[in-house]
């Protein structure tokens, strides 16, 4: 059931979370090429996530195996 009061509170809490830096296409392509991530099972969105996590200095929470391996390759913390 929709609870407007509770959803407003949740949205406010989400807005208060730290923001990740968004990698631009040039940065994503550079990461793809410099780390030789092609053929690793990663898709464009995954590489964007990795680039943003690297720029921000944060880890990733994922159960996706190729994304976990990519994060580990970049020495990012992985949370399952």
MOPAC internal coordinates of N, CA, C and O (Angstrom, degrees):
PM7 1SCF
backbone

  N    0.0000 0     0.00 0     0.00 0    0    0    0
  C    1.4513 1     0.00 0     0.00 0    1    0    0
  C    1.5302 1   108.82 1     0.00 0    2    1    0
  O    1.2310 1   120.61 1   -40.48 1    3    2    1
  N    1.3083 1   116.43 1   139.52 1    3    2    1
  C    1.4593 1   123.33 1  -178.89 1    5    3    2
  C    1.5194 1   109.91 1   -72.97 1    6    5    3
  O    1.2310 1   120.45 1   -54.44 1    7    6    5
  N    1.3092 1   116.74 1   125.56 1    7    6    5
  C    1.4500 1   122.44 1   178.18 1    9    7    6
  C    1.5276 1   107.07 1  -121.64 1   10    9    7
  O    1.2310 1   120.83 1   -80.52 1   11   10    9
  N    1.3396 1   116.02 1    99.48 1   11   10    9
  C    1.4653 1   120.69 1  -173.62 1   13   11   10
  C    1.5232 1   112.45 1   -61.79 1   14   13   11
  O    1.2310 1   120.18 1   140.53 1   15   14   13
  N    1.3280 1   117.26 1   -39.47 1   15   14   13
  C    1.4614 1   120.18 1  -179.80 1   17   15   14
  C    1.5297 1   110.28 1   -63.55 1   18   17   15
  O    1.2310 1   120.56 1   133.84 1   19   18   17
  N    1.3087 1   116.53 1   -46.16 1   19   18   17
  C    1.4583 1   120.80 1  -179.19 1   21   19   18
  C    1.5322 1   110.92 1   -67.12 1   22   21   19
  O    1.2310 1   120.31 1   139.40 1   23   22   21
  N    1.3304 1   117.01 1   -40.60 1   23   22   21
  C    1.4628 1   119.16 1  -179.25 1   25   23   22
  C    1.5293 1   110.87 1   -66.52 1   26   25   23
  O    1.2310 1   119.67 1   144.63 1   27   26   25
  N    1.3097 1   118.24 1   -35.37 1   27   26   25
  C    1.4699 1   121.19 1   176.74 1   29   27   26
  C    1.5221 1   110.55 1   -63.19 1   30   29   27
  O    1.2310 1   120.88 1   140.15 1   31   30   29
  N    1.3243 1   115.92 1   -39.85 1   31   30   29
  C    1.4630 1   120.87 1   178.57 1   33   31   30
  C    1.5335 1   110.38 1   -65.69 1   34   33   31
  O    1.2310 1   120.83 1   136.35 1   35   34   33
  N    1.3166 1   116.02 1   -43.65 1   35   34   33
  C    1.4627 1   120.38 1   179.69 1   37   35   34
  C    1.5239 1   110.72 1   -64.52 1   38   37   35
  O    1.2310 1   120.08 1   136.54 1   39   38   37
  N    1.3207 1   117.46 1   -43.46 1   39   38   37
  C    1.4652 1   120.75 1   178.12 1   41   39   38
  C    1.5261 1   111.35 1   -61.46 1   42   41   39
  O    1.2310 1   120.37 1   140.50 1   43   42   41
  N    1.3170 1   116.91 1   -39.50 1   43   42   41
  C    1.4679 1   120.65 1   178.49 1   45   43   42
  C    1.5291 1   110.54 1   -64.51 1   46   45   43
  O    1.2310 1   120.49 1   139.20 1   47   46   45
  N    1.3274 1   116.67 1   -40.80 1   47   46   45
  C    1.4635 1   120.23 1   178.18 1   49   47   46
  C    1.5319 1   111.06 1   -65.45 1   50   49   47
  O    1.2310 1   120.50 1   139.09 1   51   50   49
  N    1.3278 1   116.65 1   -40.91 1   51   50   49
  C    1.4612 1   120.40 1   177.98 1   53   51   50
  C    1.5249 1   111.59 1   -63.57 1   54   53   51
  O    1.2310 1   120.49 1   141.05 1   55   54   53
  N    1.3279 1   116.67 1   -38.95 1   55   54   53
  C    1.4636 1   120.37 1   179.37 1   57   55   54
  C    1.5222 1   111.92 1   -67.86 1   58   57   55
  O    1.2310 1   120.32 1   156.44 1   59   58   57
  N    1.3354 1   117.00 1   -23.56 1   59   58   57
  C    1.4624 1   121.21 1  -179.37 1   61   59   58
  C    1.5349 1   112.70 1   -82.41 1   62   61   59
  O    1.2310 1   120.17 1   169.37 1   63   62   61
  N    1.3295 1   117.29 1   -10.63 1   63   62   61
  C    1.4631 1   120.23 1   179.44 1   65   63   62
  C    1.5285 1   110.44 1   -66.03 1   66   65   63
  O    1.2310 1   120.35 1   -29.20 1   67   66   65
  N    1.3377 1   116.95 1   150.80 1   67   66   65
  C    1.4673 1   119.31 1   175.73 1   69   67   66
  C    1.5272 1   110.26 1   -60.51 1   70   69   67
  O    1.2310 1   120.75 1   -32.54 1   71   70   69
  N    1.2968 1   116.18 1   147.46 1   71   70   69
  C    1.4665 1   122.00 1  -177.90 1   73   71   70
  C    1.5292 1   110.15 1   -97.08 1   74   73   71
  O    1.2310 1   121.14 1   -41.52 1   75   74   73
  N    1.3156 1   115.43 1   138.48 1   75   74   73
  C    1.4656 1   120.95 1   175.34 1   77   75   74
  C    1.5230 1   109.38 1   -81.92 1   78   77   75
  O    1.2310 1   120.96 1   -32.12 1   79   78   77
  N    1.3206 1   115.76 1   147.88 1   79   78   77
  C    1.4634 1   120.10 1   173.10 1   81   79   78
  C    1.5251 1   108.08 1   -73.42 1   82   81   79
  O    1.2310 1   120.31 1   -42.03 1   83   82   81
  N    1.3056 1   117.02 1   137.97 1   83   82   81
  C    1.4594 1   121.52 1  -179.71 1   85   83   82
  C    1.5235 1   108.54 1   -94.66 1   86   85   83
  O    1.2310 1   121.27 1   -57.11 1   87   86   85
  N    1.3221 1   115.17 1   122.89 1   87   86   85
  C    1.4639 1   120.15 1   178.65 1   89   87   86
  C    1.5257 1   109.51 1   -76.39 1   90   89   87
  O    1.2310 1   120.69 1   -42.96 1   91   90   89
  N    1.3239 1   116.28 1   137.04 1   91   90   89
  C    1.4709 1   118.58 1   175.67 1   93   91   90
  C    1.5335 1   109.07 1   -84.68 1   94   93   91
  O    1.2310 1   120.65 1    -9.43 1   95   94   93
  N    1.3201 1   116.37 1   170.57 1   95   94   93
  C    1.4673 1   120.97 1  -175.92 1   97   95   94
  C    1.5273 1   112.39 1   -58.01 1   98   97   95
  O    1.2310 1   120.35 1   142.56 1   99   98   97
  N    1.3247 1   116.94 1   -37.44 1   99   98   97
  C    1.4697 1   120.52 1   179.18 1  101   99   98
  C    1.5312 1   110.33 1   -61.95 1  102  101   99
  O    1.2310 1   120.44 1   135.74 1  103  102  101
  N    1.3289 1   116.77 1   -44.26 1  103  102  101
  C    1.4651 1   120.96 1  -179.82 1  105  103  102
  C    1.5272 1   111.20 1   -65.59 1  106  105  103
  O    1.2310 1   120.70 1   140.81 1  107  106  105
  N    1.3299 1   116.27 1   -39.19 1  107  106  105
  C    1.4661 1   120.61 1   179.62 1  109  107  106
  C    1.5300 1   110.11 1   -66.14 1  110  109  107
  O    1.2310 1   120.47 1   134.40 1  111  110  109
  N    1.3221 1   116.72 1   -45.60 1  111  110  109
  C    1.4642 1   120.24 1   178.52 1  113  111  110
  C    1.5271 1   111.30 1   -63.14 1  114  113  111
  O    1.2310 1   120.42 1   140.86 1  115  114  113
  N    1.3223 1   116.80 1   -39.14 1  115  114  113
  C    1.4681 1   120.56 1   177.90 1  117  115  114
  C    1.5324 1   110.20 1   -61.79 1  118  117  115
  O    1.2310 1   120.47 1   135.72 1  119  118  117
  N    1.3335 1   116.71 1   -44.28 1  119  118  117
  C    1.4638 1   120.65 1   178.72 1  121  119  118
  C    1.5289 1   110.25 1   -62.48 1  122  121  119
  O    1.2310 1   120.51 1   134.24 1  123  122  121
  N    1.3195 1   116.62 1   -45.76 1  123  122  121
  C    1.4650 1   122.07 1   179.20 1  125  123  122
  C    1.5276 1   111.03 1   -55.32 1  126  125  123
  O    1.2310 1   120.61 1   132.60 1  127  126  125
  N    1.3254 1   116.44 1   -47.40 1  127  126  125
  C    1.4640 1   120.83 1  -176.72 1  129  127  126
  C    1.5297 1   112.42 1   -76.95 1  130  129  127
  O    1.2310 1   120.19 1   134.84 1  131  130  129
  N    1.3186 1   117.25 1   -45.16 1  131  130  129
  C    1.4658 1   120.10 1  -175.17 1  133  131  130
  C    1.5258 1   112.23 1   -68.27 1  134  133  131
  O    1.2310 1   120.17 1   147.93 1  135  134  133
  N    1.3269 1   117.28 1   -32.07 1  135  134  133
  C    1.4627 1   120.98 1  -179.59 1  137  135  134
  C    1.5275 1   112.59 1   -99.36 1  138  137  135
  O    1.2310 1   120.83 1  -177.55 1  139  138  137
  N    1.3412 1   116.02 1     2.45 1  139  138  137
  C    1.4701 1   121.73 1   178.99 1  141  139  138
  C    1.5356 1   111.17 1    50.90 1  142  141  139
  O    1.2310 1   121.30 1  -125.50 1  143  142  141
  N    1.3330 1   115.12 1    54.50 1  143  142  141
  C    1.4647 1   120.91 1  -177.49 1  145  143  142
  C    1.5236 1   113.42 1   -85.40 1  146  145  143
  O    1.2310 1   120.14 1   172.48 1  147  146  145
  N    1.3329 1   117.33 1    -7.52 1  147  146  145
  C    1.4564 1   119.97 1  -179.61 1  149  147  146
  C    1.5326 1   109.19 1   -66.87 1  150  149  147
  O    1.2310 1   121.03 1   -35.35 1  151  150  149
  N    1.3371 1   115.63 1   144.65 1  151  150  149
  C    1.4634 1   120.92 1  -179.22 1  153  151  150
  C    1.5141 1   113.82 1    76.65 1  154  153  151
  O    1.2310 1   120.27 1  -168.75 1  155  154  153
  N    1.3314 1   117.08 1    11.25 1  155  154  153
  C    1.4670 1   120.92 1  -176.62 1  157  155  154
  C    1.5264 1   112.62 1   -99.47 1  158  157  155
  O    1.2310 1   120.36 1  -176.48 1  159  158  157
  N    1.3317 1   116.91 1     3.52 1  159  158  157
  C    1.4621 1   120.13 1  -178.85 1  161  159  158
  C    1.5175 1   113.08 1    87.72 1  162  161  159
  O    1.2310 1   120.55 1  -178.57 1  163  162  161
  N    1.3361 1   116.55 1     1.43 1  163  162  161
  C    1.4604 1   120.78 1   178.37 1  165  163  162
  C    1.5239 1   109.81 1   -85.16 1  166  165  163
  O    1.2310 1   120.87 1   -37.81 1  167  166  165
  N    1.3148 1   115.94 1   142.19 1  167  166  165
  C    1.4618 1   121.18 1   174.92 1  169  167  166
  C    1.5309 1   108.10 1  -104.23 1  170  169  167
  O    1.2310 1   120.85 1    -7.53 1  171  170  169
  N    1.3220 1   115.99 1   172.47 1  171  170  169
  C    1.4666 1   122.12 1  -175.07 1  173  171  170
  C    1.5343 1   112.03 1   -53.87 1  174  173  171
  O    1.2310 1   120.37 1   137.74 1  175  174  173
  N    1.3204 1   116.90 1   -42.26 1  175  174  173
  C    1.4706 1   120.45 1  -179.61 1  177  175  174
  C    1.5294 1   110.15 1   -63.99 1  178  177  175
  O    1.2310 1   120.15 1   139.21 1  179  178  177
  N    1.3283 1   117.33 1   -40.79 1  179  178  177
  C    1.4664 1   121.05 1   178.59 1  181  179  178
  C    1.5276 1   111.21 1   -59.89 1  182  181  179
  O    1.2310 1   120.80 1   134.59 1  183  182  181
  N    1.3165 1   116.07 1   -45.41 1  183  182  181
  C    1.4651 1   119.99 1  -178.01 1  185  183  182
  C    1.5244 1   110.34 1   -67.75 1  186  185  183
  O    1.2310 1   120.35 1   145.71 1  187  186  185
  N    1.3275 1   116.94 1   -34.29 1  187  186  185
  C    1.4668 1   120.56 1   173.32 1  189  187  186
  C    1.5259 1   110.59 1   -62.09 1  190  189  187
  O    1.2310 1   120.19 1   135.94 1  191  190  189
  N    1.3229 1   117.23 1   -44.06 1  191  190  189
  C    1.4694 1   120.87 1   178.17 1  193  191  190
  C    1.5262 1   110.92 1   -61.35 1  194  193  191
  O    1.2310 1   120.64 1   135.30 1  195  194  193
  N    1.3182 1   116.39 1   -44.70 1  195  194  193
  C    1.4642 1   120.23 1   179.27 1  197  195  194
  C    1.5240 1   111.55 1   -62.54 1  198  197  195
  O    1.2310 1   120.45 1   135.94 1  199  198  197
  N    1.3201 1   116.74 1   -44.06 1  199  198  197
  C    1.4676 1   120.42 1   179.65 1  201  199  198
  C    1.5247 1   110.69 1   -63.22 1  202  201  199
  O    1.2310 1   120.23 1   136.57 1  203  202  201
  N    1.3178 1   117.16 1   -43.43 1  203  202  201
  C    1.4651 1   120.64 1   179.61 1  205  203  202
  C    1.5219 1   111.18 1   -65.79 1  206  205  203
  O    1.2310 1   120.33 1   138.70 1  207  206  205
  N    1.3266 1   116.98 1   -41.30 1  207  206  205
  C    1.4677 1   120.14 1   178.33 1  209  207  206
  C    1.5235 1   110.41 1   -63.33 1  210  209  207
  O    1.2310 1   120.56 1   139.66 1  211  210  209
  N    1.3120 1   116.53 1   -40.34 1  211  210  209
  C    1.4648 1   120.50 1   178.98 1  213  211  210
  C    1.5303 1   111.08 1   -65.45 1  214  213  211
  O    1.2310 1   120.28 1   135.81 1  215  214  213
  N    1.3256 1   117.07 1   -44.19 1  215  214  213
  C    1.4677 1   120.87 1   178.59 1  217  215  214
  C    1.5249 1   111.93 1   -63.58 1  218  217  215
  O    1.2310 1   120.86 1   142.20 1  219  218  217
  N    1.3267 1   115.96 1   -37.80 1  219  218  217
  C    1.4603 1   121.68 1  -176.10 1  221  219  218
  C    1.5242 1   111.76 1   -81.36 1  222  221  219
  O    1.2310 1   120.71 1   153.38 1  223  222  221
  N    1.3269 1   116.25 1   -26.62 1  223  222  221
  C    1.4587 1   120.18 1  -177.01 1  225  223  222
  C    1.5132 1   112.30 1    80.94 1  226  225  223
  O    1.2310 1   121.10 1  -143.82 1  227  226  225
  N    1.3219 1   115.50 1    36.18 1  227  226  225
  C    1.4631 1   119.53 1  -179.83 1  229  227  226
  C    1.5211 1   109.49 1  -123.02 1  230  229  227
  O    1.2310 1   120.77 1   -10.53 1  231  230  229
  N    1.3182 1   116.14 1   169.47 1  231  230  229
  C    1.4502 1   121.65 1   177.03 1  233  231  230
  C    1.5180 1   111.00 1   -94.13 1  234  233  231
  O    1.2310 1   121.37 1     3.22 1  235  234  233
  N    1.3392 1   114.99 1  -176.78 1  235  234  233
  C    1.4600 1   121.27 1   179.35 1  237  235  234
  C    1.5171 1   110.16 1  -124.56 1  238  237  235
  O    1.2310 1   121.02 1   -37.24 1  239  238  237
  N    1.3155 1   115.66 1   142.76 1  239  238  237
  C    1.4512 1   122.60 1   174.99 1  241  239  238
  C    1.5174 1   106.27 1  -107.76 1  242  241  239
  O    1.2310 1   120.53 1   -72.30 1  243  242  241
  N    1.3279 1   116.59 1   107.70 1  243  242  241
  C    1.4596 1   120.54 1  -176.94 1  245  243  242
  C    1.5231 1   110.83 1  -155.38 1  246  245  243
  O    1.2310 1   121.10 1   -29.56 1  247  246  245
  N    1.3171 1   115.51 1   150.44 1  247  246  245
  C    1.4613 1   122.10 1   172.28 1  249  247  246
  C    1.5258 1   110.09 1  -106.59 1  250  249  247
  O    1.2310 1   120.21 1  -177.81 1  251  250  249
  N    1.3304 1   117.20 1     2.19 1  251  250  249
  C    1.4597 1   122.73 1  -178.07 1  253  251  250
  C    1.5307 1   109.60 1   -78.03 1  254  253  251
  O    1.2310 1   120.60 1   -61.51 1  255  254  253
  N    1.3216 1   116.45 1   118.49 1  255  254  253
  C    1.4631 1   121.07 1  -174.54 1  257  255  254
  C    1.5316 1   114.18 1   -60.03 1  258  257  255
  O    1.2310 1   118.72 1   130.84 1  259  258  257
  N    1.3466 1   120.05 1   -49.16 1  259  258  257
  C    1.4689 1   118.23 1   178.42 1  261  259  258
  C    1.5338 1   112.67 1   -61.23 1  262  261  259
  O    1.2310 1   120.35 1   142.87 1  263  262  261
  N    1.3231 1   116.93 1   -37.13 1  263  262  261
  C    1.4638 1   120.30 1   179.40 1  265  263  262
  C    1.5289 1   110.61 1   -68.23 1  266  265  263
  O    1.2310 1   120.36 1   140.28 1  267  266  265
  N    1.3273 1   116.92 1   -39.72 1  267  266  265
  C    1.4656 1   120.34 1   176.00 1  269  267  266
  C    1.5288 1   110.73 1   -60.20 1  270  269  267
  O    1.2310 1   120.77 1   133.28 1  271  270  269
  N    1.3362 1   116.12 1   -46.72 1  271  270  269
  C    1.4664 1   120.39 1  -179.37 1  273  271  270
  C    1.5288 1   111.42 1   -63.04 1  274  273  271
  O    1.2310 1   120.66 1   140.30 1  275  274  273
  N    1.3357 1   116.35 1   -39.70 1  275  274  273
  C    1.4602 1   120.05 1   177.45 1  277  275  274
  C    1.5185 1   111.58 1   -63.58 1  278  277  275
  O    1.2310 1   120.60 1   137.97 1  279  278  277
  N    1.3271 1   116.45 1   -42.03 1  279  278  277
  C    1.4647 1   120.83 1   179.34 1  281  279  278
  C    1.5236 1   110.86 1   -64.85 1  282  281  279
  O    1.2310 1   120.75 1   137.51 1  283  282  281
  N    1.3143 1   116.18 1   -42.49 1  283  282  281
  C    1.4673 1   120.08 1   178.82 1  285  283  282
  C    1.5259 1   110.32 1   -63.18 1  286  285  283
  O    1.2310 1   120.44 1   138.96 1  287  286  285
  N    1.3255 1   116.77 1   -41.04 1  287  286  285
  C    1.4685 1   121.01 1   178.11 1  289  287  286
  C    1.5260 1   111.01 1   -59.25 1  290  289  287
  O    1.2310 1   120.62 1   146.42 1  291  290  289
  N    1.3422 1   116.43 1   -33.58 1  291  290  289
  C    1.4662 1   121.42 1  -179.85 1  293  291  290
  C    1.5278 1   112.36 1   -90.37 1  294  293  291
  O    1.2310 1   120.60 1  -174.28 1  295  294  293
  N    1.3297 1   116.45 1     5.72 1  295  294  293
  C    1.4665 1   122.83 1   179.96 1  297  295  294
  C    1.5305 1   111.89 1    62.83 1  298  297  295
  O    1.2310 1   120.87 1  -144.47 1  299  298  297
  N    1.3286 1   115.94 1    35.53 1  299  298  297
  C    1.4591 1   121.05 1   175.19 1  301  299  298
  C    1.5239 1   109.09 1   -94.33 1  302  301  299
  O    1.2310 1   120.57 1   -32.54 1  303  302  301
  N    1.3133 1   116.52 1   147.46 1  303  302  301
  C    1.4591 1   120.99 1   175.71 1  305  303  302
  C    1.5263 1   108.83 1   -68.38 1  306  305  303
  O    1.2310 1   120.33 1   -44.06 1  307  306  305
  N    1.3367 1   116.98 1   135.94 1  307  306  305
  C    1.4639 1   121.89 1   178.56 1  309  307  306
  C    1.5189 1   108.53 1  -116.10 1  310  309  307
  O    1.2310 1   120.95 1   -50.72 1  311  310  309
  N    1.3182 1   115.79 1   129.28 1  311  310  309
  C    1.4610 1   122.94 1   176.51 1  313  311  310
  C    1.5190 1   108.02 1  -113.45 1  314  313  311
  O    1.2310 1   120.43 1   -46.99 1  315  314  313
  N    1.3229 1   116.78 1   133.01 1  315  314  313
  C    1.4687 1   119.68 1  -179.99 1  317  315  314
  C    1.5070 1   111.18 1  -105.60 1  318  317  315
  O    1.2310 1   120.10 1   180.00 1  319  318  317

